[in-house]
Amino acid sequence: MPELFEDQAPAVAALSVAGSLGAEEKRPVLPPEFNWRDYTVMLLHVAAEIEHSLMVQYLFAAYSMGGPQVPEARRDDVRRWQEVVLGIAKEEMGHLVTVQNLLTALGAPVNLDREDYPWGSDFYPFPFTLRPFSATSLAAYVVAESPETWSGPKADEIKRVAFESTGQYVNRVGALYSRVDAILKDEEFLPDESFHAGTLPYQASWDEWGRGYTRGERGQDSGNVPDVKSPELLVFGVFSRDSARRALHEIGEQGEAPDADLEDETSHFNRFLGIYEELTAWPEGDQALVSRPVAQNPVTEHRLDESEVAALGVAEVTTSPITDPVTALWGHLFNLRYRMLLTDISHAFRLAGPVDNGGVLTGRGALVHRAFAEMYNLRALAGRLVDLPLERDAPDGPRAGPPFEMPYSLELPHHDHDRWLLQRDLVQASRLLTDQLLSTDPSCGGDPYLVALRESDQRALEQVEHILSRKGCTR
């Protein structure tokens, strides 16, 4: 059995993609069935899925925060914490896009997939679970983002809480990036010609994706909550070994700040730790009121051959099916817009060039704009879902929350023409769902959000039809 590191015992697993997570990253040894480039690509695929998963879980926790049950004297603190967690989720989006740039520079496919139920790899920090914000869920986030050197009684206590919360020891995200960097820095593993500078026009750039955020310093007030600094979105182009290593270093620095003083509040670790210490100083009764009574792991249920919502015959222990019919429609609309966001990002990586051409939006530019629009749609829809009932017969029971269900596929068609057909399919599906909501729930009639969404979808549909009719956009 091949060893995974030169000075370690042979691997015991038949195919361990993660290898040993030792205290120090040593000279890696190639696992079976890989060469070095393929192994690096596989690790970056895992990194992309972790960044995506953390972003979704942080968003769910942030959306759950607040509500009328929060004591009035505590509301400013909860609002401030919510803004901080949302900011961290936005920065995870930058990490996700930068990892796509790394994959593109290596000539590998982008990966916008994500771990779901069930999960599985030694590198994932903890099982994927959509949980309302609490001290126990927060403990897992602290440990996942912690630097390797973090130790002492406080660290032991939070790690214990994280273990009890997740049912396992929580892995550090930084361990994965250490493994990747150990490969990138060695020319024996990846020669310089592995990095393709010619892919830069296809990669995401800060100029496209960093709008509205600070660059190089996280020093500006966010404008939403006093004393909360705006996120710093990191998006790095990759064209060489050094640029690849710099991208990973900056991502690691923003996540865990391994060499920084623990008082440095700019890292995700220190921001989560600060909130944890503030929250756990509250009386337990007040801690329980920090988030709405949102269900854990909400999921929609449906049959592909019937239009009605399915019954609850296959309810999983770990999920909370949405059985209220109106809430279920909102949940499906959330899932669809989530799919549209992922499709927009993936499609943008297939197109090269600027976002506009002499003031005229290009196809790539339209996709980037729509991706930002979908981020706002997800927040608006999540705001509805955290207030809507989960169960048909329990209107005063738990709230639903955003389901964040993964689409059946993230694969894009081979031809550009067919990718735009997919875009048209998704917009038309949104119109069908919006119409169903308007006809099912009388209270939706004249809903400003639904009216605006229908108008936006109509403009998107006209835009897609225009692109499909252009000369050159044929199969």
C-alpha positions in Angstrom: 0.0 0.0 0.0 1.5 3.4 -0.9 2.4 5.7 1.8 0.8 9.2 1.9 3.8 10.8 3.5 7.4 9.6 3.3 7.9 9.3 7.0 4.6 7.8 8.0 3.4 4.3 8.2 1.6 2.9 5.1 -1.9 4.0 4.6 -4.6 1.7 6.0 -7.3 2.9 3.8 -7.7 1.4 0.3 -8.0 4.9 -1.2 -7.7 7.7 1.2 -8.1 10.9 -0.6 -7.4 13.0 2.4 -4.4 11.2 3.9 -3.3 11.8 7.5 -4.1 15.1 9.1 -0.9 15.3 11.2 0.1 18.3 13.2 2.7 19.3 10.6 2.3 19.1 6.9 5.2 17.0 5.7 6.3 16.0 2.2 3.2 14.5 0.7 3.3 11.1 -1.0 1.0 10.4 -4.0 -2.1 8.3 -3.2 -2.9 5.4 -5.5 -4.7 6.1 -8.8 -3.4 9.7 -9.1 -0.6 11.7 -10.6 0.4 15.0 -8.9 -1.7 17.2 -11.1 -4.8 15.1 -10.8 -4.3 14.9 -7.0 -3.9 18.6 -6.7 -7.1 19.1 -8.8 -8.9 16.6 -6.5 -7.8 18.5 -3.4 -8.9 21.8 -4.9 -12.3 20.3 -5.7 -12.6 19.3 -2.0 -11.6 22.9 -1.1 -14.2 24.3 -3.3 -16.9 22.1 -1.8 -15.8 23.1 1.7 -15.9 26.8 0.9 -19.3 26.4 -0.6 -20.6 24.4 2.3 -19.3 26.8 4.9 -20.8 29.7 3.1 -24.2 28.1 3.0 -24.1 27.1 6.7 -23.0 30.5 7.8 -25.7 32.1 5.7 -28.4 29.8 7.2 -27.2 30.7 10.7 -27.2 34.4 9.9 -30.7 34.3 8.4 -32.0 32.6 11.5 -30.8 35.4 13.8 -33.1 38.0 15.2 -36.8 38.1 15.5 -39.4 39.4 18.0 -38.3 36.9 20.7 -34.9 38.6 21.1 -35.0 40.8 24.3 -35.0 44.4 23.4 -31.8 45.1 25.3 -30.1 42.4 23.3 -31.2 43.4 19.8 -28.3 45.6 18.9 -25.8 42.9 19.7 -27.7 40.3 17.7 -28.0 42.6 14.7 -24.2 43.4 14.9 -23.4 39.6 15.2 -25.6 38.9 12.2 -23.8 41.5 10.1 -20.5 40.0 11.1 -21.6 36.4 10.2 -23.0 37.6 6.8 -19.7 39.4 6.1 -17.8 36.2 6.7 -20.2 34.3 4.4 -19.5 36.8 1.7 -15.8 36.4 2.1 -16.2 32.6 1.8 -17.8 33.4 -1.6 -14.5 35.1 -2.6 -12.6 32.0 -1.4 -14.9 29.8 -3.5 -14.3 32.0 -6.7 -10.6 32.1 -6.1 -10.4 28.3 -5.9 -12.3 28.1 -9.2 -9.5 30.4 -10.6 -6.9 27.9 -9.4 -8.7 25.0 -11.0 -9.0 27.0 -14.3 -5.3 27.9 -14.3 -4.5 24.1 -13.9 -6.7 23.3 -16.9 -9.3 21.6 -14.6 -13.1 21.9 -14.6 -14.6 24.4 -12.1 -16.5 22.8 -9.2 -19.5 24.5 -7.7 -20.8 21.3 -6.1 -21.1 21.0 -2.4 -21.3 18.3 0.3 -24.8 17.4 1.1 -26.5 14.8 3.3 -24.6 12.5 3.9 -21.1 14.0 3.9 -17.7 12.3 3.7 -14.0 13.2 3.7 -11.4 13.6 6.3 -10.9 17.1 5.2 -14.4 18.4 5.7 -14.5 20.2 9.1 -17.9 18.8 10.3 -21.0 17.1 8.8 -23.0 19.4 6.6 -26.0 20.6 8.8 -28.2 23.7 8.4 -28.6 24.8 12.0 -30.0 28.0 13.6 -27.4 30.2 15.2 -26.5 29.2 18.7 -23.5 28.9 21.0 -23.0 25.2 20.0 -23.1 25.7 16.3 -20.8 28.7 16.7 -18.3 26.5 18.6 -18.0 24.3 15.5 -17.3 27.4 13.3 -14.7 28.6 15.7 -12.8 25.3 15.6 -13.1 24.9 11.8 -11.5 28.3 11.3 -8.9 28.0 14.1 -5.2 28.2 13.5 -3.1 25.1 14.2 -1.4 26.7 17.2 -4.6 27.4 19.0 -4.5 25.7 22.4 -5.1 26.2 26.1 -8.1 25.8 28.5 -10.4 28.0 26.4 -9.5 26.1 23.2 -10.1 22.7 24.9 -13.5 23.9 26.2 -14.7 25.1 22.8 -13.4 22.0 21.1 -15.4 19.9 23.6 -18.6 21.9 22.8 -18.0 21.6 19.1 -17.5 17.8 19.5 -20.7 17.4 21.4 -22.5 19.6 18.8 -21.3 17.7 15.7 -20.7 14.3 17.1 -17.1 14.2 16.0 -13.8 16.1 16.3 -14.0 19.2 14.1 -11.3 19.4 11.5 -9.4 22.6 10.7 -10.0 23.9 7.2 -6.4 25.1 7.1 -5.1 21.5 7.1 -6.4 21.1 3.5 -4.7 24.2 2.2 -1.4 23.2 3.9 -1.6 20.0 1.9 -2.2 21.8 -1.4 0.6 24.3 -0.7 3.0 21.5 0.1 2.4 20.2 -3.5 2.4 23.6 -5.2 5.7 24.7 -3.8 7.6 21.7 -5.2 8.5 21.8 -8.9 9.0 18.0 -8.8 5.2 17.6 -8.2 3.9 20.4 -10.5 6.2 21.9 -13.2 5.9 25.5 -14.1 4.1 24.7 -17.3 1.2 23.3 -15.3 0.0 26.9 -14.7 -1.7 28.3 -17.7 -1.6 32.1 -17.8 -3.7 32.0 -21.0 -6.8 31.2 -18.9 -6.8 34.5 -17.1 -9.5 36.0 -19.4 -11.8 33.2 -18.3 -11.1 33.6 -14.6 -13.1 35.7 -12.2 -11.5 39.0 -11.4 -11.8 41.4 -8.4 -13.0 44.1 -10.8 -16.0 41.9 -11.7 -16.8 40.3 -8.3 -15.5 42.8 -5.7 -18.0 45.5 -6.3 -19.2 47.3 -3.2 -16.4 45.8 -1.0 -13.2 47.2 0.2 -10.0 46.2 -1.4 -6.8 45.5 0.5 -8.2 46.7 3.9 -11.3 45.9 5.8 -11.4 49.3 7.4 -14.6 50.9 6.2 -17.8 50.9 8.1 -20.3 48.6 6.5 -23.1 51.2 6.6 -25.6 48.6 7.8 -24.6 48.4 11.5 -22.4 50.9 13.4 -18.9 49.6 14.3 -19.1 46.6 11.9 -16.5 46.7 9.2 -17.5 45.8 5.6 -16.2 42.4 4.3 -13.1 42.2 2.3 -13.7 40.0 -0.7 -10.6 38.3 -1.9 -10.5 37.3 -5.6 -7.1 36.5 -7.0 -6.2 35.6 -10.6 -3.8 32.7 -11.0 -1.2 32.6 -13.7 1.9 31.0 -12.1 3.1 29.0 -9.1 3.7 32.1 -7.1 0.3 33.6 -7.8 -1.4 30.3 -6.9 0.5 30.1 -3.5 -0.3 33.7 -2.8 -4.0 33.1 -3.4 -4.0 30.2 -1.0 -1.9 32.2 1.6 -4.4 35.1 1.5 -7.4 32.7 1.9 -5.7 31.0 4.8 -4.8 34.3 6.4 -8.4 35.6 6.2 -9.8 32.4 7.6 -7.5 31.5 10.5 -4.8 34.2 10.6 -2.3 31.5 11.8 0.5 33.9 12.5 -1.6 36.8 13.8 -2.3 37.8 17.4 -5.5 36.4 18.7 -6.7 39.9 19.2 -6.6 40.5 15.5 -10.3 40.7 14.6 -9.9 40.5 10.9 -9.7 36.7 10.6 -12.9 34.5 10.5 -11.5 32.7 13.5 -11.2 35.8 15.7 -14.5 37.2 14.6 -16.3 34.0 15.4 -14.4 33.6 18.7 -15.3 37.1 19.7 -19.0 36.5 19.2 -18.8 33.2 21.0 -17.3 34.8 24.1 -19.9 37.6 24.1 -22.8 35.2 23.6 -21.8 32.7 26.2 -21.5 35.5 28.8 -25.2 36.0 28.5 -27.6 34.0 30.8 -28.6 30.8 29.2 -32.2 31.9 28.9 -31.2 34.9 26.8 -28.8 32.8 24.6 -31.7 30.5 23.6 -33.5 33.6 22.2 -30.8 34.8 19.8 -32.4 33.1 16.8 -35.8 32.4 15.5 -37.4 28.9 16.1 -36.1 27.7 12.7 -36.1 24.0 11.9 -32.8 22.2 11.3 -32.1 21.0 7.7 -35.4 22.1 6.2 -36.2 20.3 2.9 -38.9 20.5 0.3 -40.6 17.3 -0.8 -42.2 16.7 -4.2 -42.9 14.1 -6.8 -41.6 14.5 -10.3 -44.8 13.2 -11.9 -47.3 15.1 -9.8 -47.8 18.7 -9.1 -48.8 18.4 -5.5 -46.5 18.4 -2.5 -45.7 14.9 -1.5 -46.8 13.4 1.8 -44.4 12.8 4.6 -43.8 9.1 4.1 -40.0 9.4 3.7 -39.1 11.9 6.4 -35.5 11.5 7.3 -34.5 11.8 10.9 -31.9 14.4 10.1 -34.1 16.6 7.9 -37.2 18.7 8.5 -39.6 18.4 5.5 -41.6 21.5 4.7 -45.3 20.4 4.6 -47.1 23.7 4.6 -48.0 24.0 0.9 -47.5 27.7 0.6 -44.2 27.6 2.5 -43.1 24.7 0.3 -43.7 26.9 -2.8 -41.5 29.6 -1.4 -38.9 26.9 -0.5 -38.9 25.6 -4.1 -38.5 29.2 -5.4 -35.5 29.6 -3.1 -34.0 26.3 -4.4 -34.5 27.5 -8.0 -32.9 30.9 -7.5 -30.0 29.1 -5.7 -29.6 26.9 -8.8 -29.7 30.0 -11.0 -26.9 31.6 -8.9 -24.7 28.5 -9.3 -25.5 28.2 -13.0 -24.6 31.9 -13.6 -21.2 31.6 -11.9 -20.4 28.3 -13.7 -21.5 29.7 -17.1 -19.4 32.9 -16.6 -16.3 30.7 -16.3 -17.0 29.4 -19.8 -16.9 32.9 -21.4 -13.8 35.0 -21.8 -13.3 38.8 -21.9 -14.7 41.9 -20.3 -18.1 42.4 -18.7 -19.0 45.1 -21.2 -17.9 46.1 -24.7 -18.0 49.9 -25.2 -20.8 50.3 -22.7 -22.8 47.3 -24.0 -23.1 44.4 -21.6 -21.5 41.2 -22.8 -22.8 37.7 -22.2 -20.3 37.3 -19.4 -21.2 40.7 -18.0 -24.9 39.7 -18.0 -24.1 36.5 -16.1 -22.1 38.4 -13.4 -24.8 40.9 -12.9 -27.4 38.2 -12.6 -25.3 36.3 -10.1 -25.3 39.4 -7.8 -29.0 39.7 -8.3 -29.5 36.1 -7.2 -27.6 36.8 -4.1 -30.1 39.5 -3.2 -33.0 37.2 -4.2 -31.7 34.5 -1.8 -31.5 36.9 1.1 -35.0 38.2 0.4 -36.5 34.7 0.1 -34.7 33.5 3.2 -36.2 36.5 5.0 -39.7 35.1 4.1 -38.9 31.5 4.9 -37.6 32.1 8.5 -41.0 33.6 9.3 -43.2 31.0 7.5 -44.5 27.8 9.2 -42.7 24.5 8.5 -45.7 22.2 9.0 -49.2 22.3 7.5 -51.0 21.6 10.7 -48.8 23.6 13.1 -49.0 27.3 12.1 -47.5 28.3 15.4 -44.8 25.6 15.3 -41.3 25.8 14.0 -40.4 28.1 11.1 -39.1 26.7 7.8 -35.9 28.5 6.9 -34.1 28.4 3.5 -33.6 24.8 2.3 -30.5 25.4 0.2 -31.1 22.1 -1.7 -28.6 21.2 -4.3 -29.9 20.9 -7.9 -30.0 17.5 -9.6 -27.1 18.5 -11.7 -24.6 21.3 -12.1 -23.3 20.1 -15.4 -23.5 22.7 -18.2 -24.2 21.7 -21.9 -21.2 21.5 -24.2 -22.4 24.1 -26.7 -22.8 27.8 -25.8 -26.2 27.9 -27.5 -27.4 25.1 -25.3 -26.1 26.8 -22.1 -28.3 29.8 -22.9 -31.2 27.4 -23.5 -30.6 26.2 -19.9 -30.7 29.8 -18.8 -34.0 30.2 -20.5 -35.4 27.1 -18.9 -34.5 28.3 -15.4 -36.1 31.7 -16.0 -39.3 30.1 -17.3 -39.4 27.8 -14.3 -39.2 30.8 -12.1 -42.2 32.4 -13.8 -44.2 29.2 -13.4 -43.4 29.0 -9.7 -44.2 32.7 -9.2 -47.6 32.2 -11.0 -48.3 29.2 -8.8 -47.6 31.2 -5.7 -49.8 34.0 -6.8 -52.7 31.6 -7.6 -52.2 29.5 -4.4 -51.8 32.2 -1.8 -54.2 35.1 -2.0 -52.0 37.1 0.3 -49.3 37.1 -2.4 -51.5 39.1 -4.8 -49.7 42.4 -5.3 -46.7 41.3 -3.3 -44.0 43.9 -4.2 -41.2 41.3 -4.2 -43.0 38.9 -6.5 -44.0 41.7 -8.8 -40.4 42.9 -9.0 -39.2 39.4 -9.5 -41.6 38.8 -12.4 -40.4 42.0 -14.1 -36.8 41.0 -13.6 -37.4 37.6 -15.0 -39.1 39.2 -18.0 -36.1 41.3 -18.7 -33.8 38.3 -18.3 -35.9 36.3 -20.7 -35.7 39.0 -23.3 -31.9 39.2 -22.8 -31.5 35.5 -23.3 -33.8 35.4 -26.3 -31.7 38.2 -27.8 -28.4 36.3 -27.2 -30.0 33.1 -28.7 -31.0 35.0 -31.9 -27.6 36.5 -32.4 -25.5 35.3 -35.3 -22.9 32.9 -34.1 -24.9 31.6 -31.1 -25.9 28.4 -32.9 -25.1 24.8 -32.3 
